[in-house]
Amino acid sequence: MSIYRIYAGADGESHMEEVHLAQHPELGALMQVAQVGIHEFPALRTMDFHPLPERRLIIHLRGEVEIGVSDGTTQIFRPGDARLSAADGAWGTAPPVVALFAGL
């Protein structure tokens, strides 16, 4: 299991970094959760870069997806991987989607 954070940098680009749970114990507790949902998507889809309107924690349950951010970084997420996307103007989620089968 890997955890990644997507955020806007001072340079105006979106960046992605791996976060280690041992160094961020606050991530192990649910705090101020406003909404929870489970979504399943078609086998293949692509999306343009877009900022998120709210902070999101996405945990991948099935399949894999390649996410790219505006600084050119890409990462393939597999079951058990999580990404925390900030609502700070970060432009993430785009380039080639390998295969997306999220859900149960």
C-alpha positions, 0 to 999 in steps of 0.5 A: 500500500502506498499513499500519495499527496497531490498538491499545488507548489509555489511554482504554480504546478501540481506535484505528487509525493509519496507520504509515509504513514509512520511520519504522518500519524494524523492520516490514521484517524478520520477527522471531519469527514463530510462525505463518503462514496464508492464509485465504479468507472468504465474500463477505460476513460481519460480526463483533462487536467482539472482542479478539485473543488474539495479535498479528496482521499481516494482509495483504489480497490480494484484495477489500476489507473495512471494519474499525471500532474502538471509537473509531468509526474505520473504514478500508477495506482493499484489496489490498496493505494491511496491519494490525497488530493488538495483543493488548493488549485492543484491541476492533477489527474490527466495523462494516459489512463492505463485501465480503470476499474475502481469499485468493489 
